[in-house]
Amino acid sequence: MAEPADYPPFQLGKPRFEQTSFYGRFRHFLDIIDPRTLFVTESRLKEAVQLLEDYKHGTLPPGVTNKEAIIHPDTNETIFMPFRMSGYIPFGTPIVVGLLLPNQTLASTVFWQWLNQSHNACVNYANRNASKPSPTSKFIQGYLGAVISAVSIAVGLNVLIQRANKFTPATRLLIQRFVPFPAVASANICNVVLMRHTELEEGIDVLDNNGNIVGSSRVAAKHALLETALTRVVLPMPILVLPPIIMSVLEKTSLLRSRPRMVLPVQSLVCLAAFGLALPLAISLFPQMSEIETSRLEPEIATATSSKTVVYNKGL
């Protein structure tokens, strides 16, 4: 496939855009989450894979597009469509709309929180780092922890709001709309800690300037988990905070007051726009390969390399 004129030259195995700047990472992840890749047929995908193989052997000029949003880089298997990063927004938006529905019952609150965490868990697993084997029990543990924490917080906050007599019905409804954010953010942190806590015990690989592994660092693992957790808190913030604010304003307009059936479609569009903005911004906060000073790591790693800094894979 020919590349747009404003794209940098293609280099196999490397992102199109420089990853040391926020803008470069932002442009890179816009490629990754592009929903258009969901419509690539199996035959077209095989053609793209063959083009990459031909490119490796120097039989093609530069200009080959790597469909990394479809093929898992470690297993080389096709990722199931709803769980691709390119499918995260179109398949996740209906769930966000459900989370933000007003006047939720206990059953609906539990259902939407469960569905959201189930979708997140499947996306995380489908796009995991599969270079090292990971026991299924860790995935199940993280999934159950995320579901239990999300449901508990959401239900608990809703009960507290319902019992708060000092709030007017309108104020109570407005506050309830913000309940999903602390529930989802807390569950996301819980998911990261439970699924990746073995990294804190065993450490993660750190690489020198030449890309050679110089050791396994628990210090780097702490930084990786902290960065990932911060990303998981920032991600739902615009998605679950902006739509309630915007909808509280739009619902007072004469257009939606006279046409109440339009509230749900309008809310869906608002959620879609917020989701499309939040996802690339959140995952672009930190580089995929983060850098840390060697002097801050374990002594055995500091003495194993002459590089002043090393890098580690933060993970998604």
C-alpha positions as CSV (number, residue, x, y, z in Angstrom):
1,M,0.0,0.0,0.0
2,A,1.3,3.4,-0.8
3,E,1.8,5.8,2.1
4,P,0.4,9.3,2.4
5,A,2.8,12.0,1.4
6,D,3.0,13.4,5.0
7,Y,4.0,10.1,6.5
8,P,7.7,9.5,7.4
9,P,9.6,6.7,5.5
10,F,8.5,3.2,6.6
11,Q,11.0,1.2,8.6
12,L,10.1,-2.4,9.4
13,G,9.7,-3.1,13.1
14,K,9.7,0.6,14.0
15,P,6.8,3.0,14.6
16,R,6.1,5.5,11.8
17,F,6.5,8.4,14.2
18,E,9.2,9.3,16.8
19,Q,8.2,8.0,20.2
20,T,10.2,10.4,22.3
21,S,7.6,13.2,21.9
22,F,3.9,13.2,23.0
23,Y,2.9,14.2,19.5
24,G,4.8,11.3,17.9
25,R,3.2,8.8,20.2
26,F,-0.2,10.4,19.6
27,R,0.1,10.1,15.9
28,H,1.3,6.5,16.3
29,F,-1.7,5.5,18.4
30,L,-4.1,7.2,16.0
31,D,-2.8,4.6,13.5
32,I,-3.3,1.8,16.0
33,I,-6.9,2.6,16.9
34,D,-8.0,3.5,13.4
35,P,-11.4,1.7,13.1
36,R,-11.0,1.3,9.3
37,T,-8.7,-1.7,9.9
38,L,-11.8,-3.5,11.2
39,F,-13.0,-3.8,7.7
40,V,-9.9,-5.4,6.2
41,T,-10.8,-8.8,4.8
42,E,-8.8,-12.0,5.5
43,S,-7.5,-12.1,1.9
44,R,-6.4,-8.5,2.1
45,L,-4.7,-9.2,5.4
46,K,-2.8,-12.1,3.9
47,E,-1.7,-9.9,1.1
48,A,-0.4,-7.3,3.5
49,V,1.5,-10.0,5.5
50,Q,3.1,-11.3,2.3
51,L,4.1,-7.7,1.3
52,L,5.9,-7.4,4.7
53,E,7.7,-10.7,4.1
54,D,8.7,-9.5,0.6
55,Y,9.9,-6.2,2.1
56,K,12.1,-8.1,4.6
57,H,13.9,-9.7,1.7
58,G,14.4,-6.4,-0.1
59,T,12.2,-7.3,-3.0
60,L,9.9,-4.2,-2.6
61,P,10.6,-0.5,-2.3
62,P,9.6,1.3,0.9
63,G,5.9,1.9,1.2
64,V,4.4,-1.1,3.0
65,T,1.8,-0.6,5.7
66,N,2.1,-2.9,8.7
67,K,-1.4,-3.9,10.0
68,E,-0.2,-4.1,13.6
69,A,-3.7,-3.3,14.8
70,I,-4.9,-6.7,13.5
71,I,-2.0,-9.1,14.0
72,H,-0.6,-9.8,17.4
73,P,3.2,-9.0,17.2
74,D,4.2,-11.9,19.5
75,T,1.8,-14.7,18.4
76,N,1.3,-13.6,14.8
77,E,-2.3,-14.5,15.2
78,T,-5.3,-12.4,14.1
79,I,-6.9,-10.6,17.1
80,F,-10.6,-11.1,17.4
81,M,-12.3,-8.0,16.0
82,P,-14.1,-6.6,19.2
83,F,-10.8,-6.9,21.2
84,R,-8.5,-5.1,18.8
85,M,-7.3,-1.7,19.8
86,S,-8.9,-0.4,16.6
87,G,-12.2,-1.9,17.8
88,Y,-11.9,-0.4,21.4
89,I,-13.9,2.7,20.6
90,P,-16.7,1.4,18.3
91,F,-17.3,-1.6,20.6
92,G,-16.7,0.2,23.8
93,T,-18.9,3.3,23.2
94,P,-22.2,1.4,23.7
95,I,-20.9,0.3,27.1
96,V,-20.0,3.8,28.1
97,V,-23.5,5.0,27.1
98,G,-24.9,2.2,29.3
99,L,-22.7,3.2,32.2
100,L,-24.0,6.8,31.9
101,L,-27.7,6.1,31.6
102,P,-29.7,8.1,34.2
103,N,-31.9,6.6,36.9
104,Q,-30.1,3.2,36.9
105,T,-31.4,0.4,39.0
106,L,-29.2,-1.9,41.1
107,A,-29.4,-4.6,38.5
108,S,-28.5,-2.2,35.6
109,T,-25.6,-0.8,37.6
110,V,-24.1,-4.2,38.2
111,F,-24.7,-5.3,34.6
112,W,-23.0,-2.3,32.9
113,Q,-20.0,-2.4,35.3
114,W,-19.6,-6.1,34.8
115,L,-19.9,-5.7,31.0
116,N,-17.3,-2.9,31.0
117,Q,-14.8,-4.8,33.0
118,S,-15.3,-7.9,30.9
119,H,-14.7,-6.0,27.7
120,N,-11.6,-4.3,29.3
121,A,-10.2,-7.7,30.4
122,C,-10.6,-9.2,27.0
123,V,-9.0,-6.3,25.3
124,N,-6.1,-6.4,27.8
125,Y,-5.6,-10.2,27.3
126,A,-5.9,-10.0,23.5
127,N,-3.2,-7.3,23.3
128,R,-1.0,-8.6,26.1
129,N,2.7,-9.0,26.0
130,A,2.9,-12.7,25.0
131,S,6.7,-12.9,24.7
132,K,6.7,-14.7,28.1
133,P,4.1,-17.3,29.2
134,S,1.6,-15.9,31.7
135,P,-0.7,-18.3,33.8
136,T,-4.4,-18.0,33.0
137,S,-5.0,-17.7,36.8
138,K,-3.4,-14.3,36.8
139,F,-5.9,-13.1,34.1
140,I,-8.8,-14.6,36.1
141,Q,-7.6,-13.0,39.3
142,G,-7.3,-9.6,37.7
143,Y,-10.7,-9.9,36.0
144,L,-12.5,-10.9,39.2
145,G,-10.7,-8.2,41.2
146,A,-11.7,-5.5,38.7
147,V,-15.4,-6.7,38.5
148,I,-15.8,-6.9,42.3
149,S,-14.1,-3.5,42.9
150,A,-16.1,-1.8,40.1
151,V,-19.5,-3.2,41.2
152,S,-18.8,-2.6,44.9
153,I,-17.8,1.0,44.5
154,A,-20.6,1.8,42.0
155,V,-23.3,0.2,44.1
156,G,-22.0,1.6,47.3
157,L,-21.8,5.2,46.0
158,N,-25.3,4.9,44.5
159,V,-26.7,3.7,47.9
160,L,-25.0,6.6,49.7
161,I,-26.4,9.1,47.2
162,Q,-29.9,7.7,47.5
163,R,-29.8,8.0,51.3
164,A,-28.5,11.6,51.2
165,N,-31.7,13.5,52.0
166,K,-30.1,16.9,51.7
167,F,-29.8,16.5,47.9
168,T,-32.7,17.5,45.6
169,P,-33.8,15.0,43.1
170,A,-32.1,17.0,40.3
171,T,-28.8,17.2,42.2
172,R,-29.0,13.5,43.1
173,L,-29.4,12.6,39.5
174,L,-26.5,14.8,38.4
175,I,-24.2,13.3,41.0
176,Q,-25.2,9.7,40.1
177,R,-24.0,10.4,36.6
178,F,-20.4,10.8,37.9
179,V,-20.5,7.5,39.9
180,P,-19.1,5.4,37.0
181,F,-15.8,7.3,37.0
182,P,-14.4,6.4,40.5
183,A,-15.8,2.9,40.1
184,V,-14.1,2.3,36.7
185,A,-10.8,4.1,37.6
186,S,-10.5,2.1,40.9
187,A,-11.2,-1.1,39.1
188,N,-8.7,-0.4,36.4
189,I,-5.9,0.1,39.0
190,C,-7.0,-3.1,40.7
191,N,-6.8,-4.9,37.4
192,V,-3.3,-3.7,36.7
193,V,-2.0,-4.5,40.2
194,L,-3.6,-8.0,40.3
195,M,-2.6,-9.1,36.8
196,R,1.0,-7.8,36.9
197,H,2.0,-8.0,40.6
198,T,4.4,-10.8,39.7
199,E,6.5,-8.2,37.8
200,L,7.1,-6.5,41.2
201,E,8.5,-9.8,42.6
202,E,10.5,-11.0,39.5
203,G,11.3,-7.7,37.8
204,I,11.1,-6.8,34.1
205,D,13.8,-6.9,31.5
206,V,15.8,-3.7,30.9
207,L,17.8,-3.0,27.8
208,D,20.9,-1.0,27.1
209,N,21.5,1.4,24.2
210,N,22.2,-1.5,21.8
211,G,19.0,-3.3,22.7
212,N,20.7,-6.0,24.8
213,I,19.1,-7.3,27.9
214,V,21.2,-6.3,30.9
215,G,19.1,-7.7,33.7
216,S,15.7,-8.0,35.3
217,S,14.8,-5.0,37.5
218,R,12.1,-4.7,40.2
219,V,12.6,-0.9,40.3
220,A,11.8,-0.6,36.6
221,A,8.8,-2.8,37.2
222,K,7.5,-0.4,39.8
223,H,7.8,2.5,37.3
224,A,6.1,0.5,34.6
225,L,3.1,-0.4,36.8
226,L,2.8,3.2,38.1
227,E,2.8,4.6,34.5
228,T,0.3,2.0,33.4
229,A,-2.0,2.7,36.4
230,L,-1.9,6.4,35.8
231,T,-2.8,5.8,32.1
232,R,-5.8,3.6,33.3
233,V,-7.0,6.5,35.6
234,V,-6.6,9.2,32.9
235,L,-8.4,7.1,30.2
236,P,-11.9,7.0,31.7
237,M,-11.7,10.6,33.0
238,P,-12.8,12.4,29.8
239,I,-15.1,9.5,28.8
240,L,-17.1,9.4,32.1
241,V,-16.8,13.0,33.2
242,L,-17.2,15.1,30.1
243,P,-20.4,13.5,28.8
244,P,-22.4,14.0,32.0
245,I,-21.4,17.7,32.1
246,I,-22.2,18.2,28.4
247,M,-25.5,16.3,28.6
248,S,-26.6,18.3,31.7
249,V,-26.3,21.4,29.6
250,L,-27.8,20.0,26.4
251,E,-30.8,18.5,28.2
252,K,-31.8,22.0,29.2
253,T,-32.0,23.2,25.6
254,S,-35.4,23.6,23.9
255,L,-34.4,21.1,21.2
256,L,-34.0,18.1,23.6
257,R,-36.8,19.2,25.9
258,S,-39.2,19.1,23.0
259,R,-37.7,15.9,21.6
260,P,-36.8,13.6,24.5
261,R,-36.3,10.7,22.2
262,M,-33.2,12.4,20.9
263,V,-31.4,12.4,24.3
264,L,-30.0,8.9,23.9
265,P,-28.7,9.4,20.3
266,V,-27.1,12.7,21.3
267,Q,-25.6,11.2,24.4
268,S,-24.2,8.3,22.2
269,L,-22.5,10.9,19.9
270,V,-21.1,12.8,22.8
271,C,-19.7,9.6,24.3
272,L,-18.2,8.5,21.0
273,A,-16.5,11.9,20.6
274,A,-15.1,11.8,24.2
275,F,-13.9,8.2,23.7
276,G,-12.2,9.0,20.4
277,L,-10.3,11.9,22.1
278,A,-9.5,10.2,25.4
279,L,-8.0,6.9,24.1
280,P,-5.1,8.1,22.0
281,L,-4.4,10.9,24.5
282,A,-4.2,8.6,27.5
283,I,-2.1,5.9,26.0
284,S,0.3,8.5,24.5
285,L,1.1,9.9,28.0
286,F,4.2,7.6,28.4
287,P,6.4,6.0,25.8
288,Q,5.9,2.2,25.2
289,M,9.6,1.9,25.8
290,S,10.3,4.1,28.8
291,E,13.8,5.3,29.8
292,I,15.3,5.2,33.3
293,E,18.8,6.1,34.7
294,T,20.9,3.1,35.3
295,S,22.1,4.6,38.6
296,R,18.5,4.3,40.0
297,L,18.3,0.6,39.4
298,E,19.7,-2.4,41.3
299,P,23.5,-2.4,41.8
300,E,24.0,-5.7,39.8
301,I,22.3,-4.0,36.8
302,A,24.3,-0.8,37.2
303,T,27.5,-2.7,37.1
304,A,26.4,-4.9,34.1
305,T,26.3,-2.1,31.6
306,S,28.2,1.1,30.8
307,S,25.0,2.8,29.5
308,K,23.9,5.8,31.6
309,T,20.3,4.9,30.8
310,V,18.3,1.8,30.0
311,V,14.9,1.2,28.6
312,Y,12.0,-1.1,29.6
313,N,8.7,-2.1,28.0
314,K,5.9,-0.3,30.0
315,G,3.1,-2.5,28.5
316,L,-0.4,-1.3,27.6
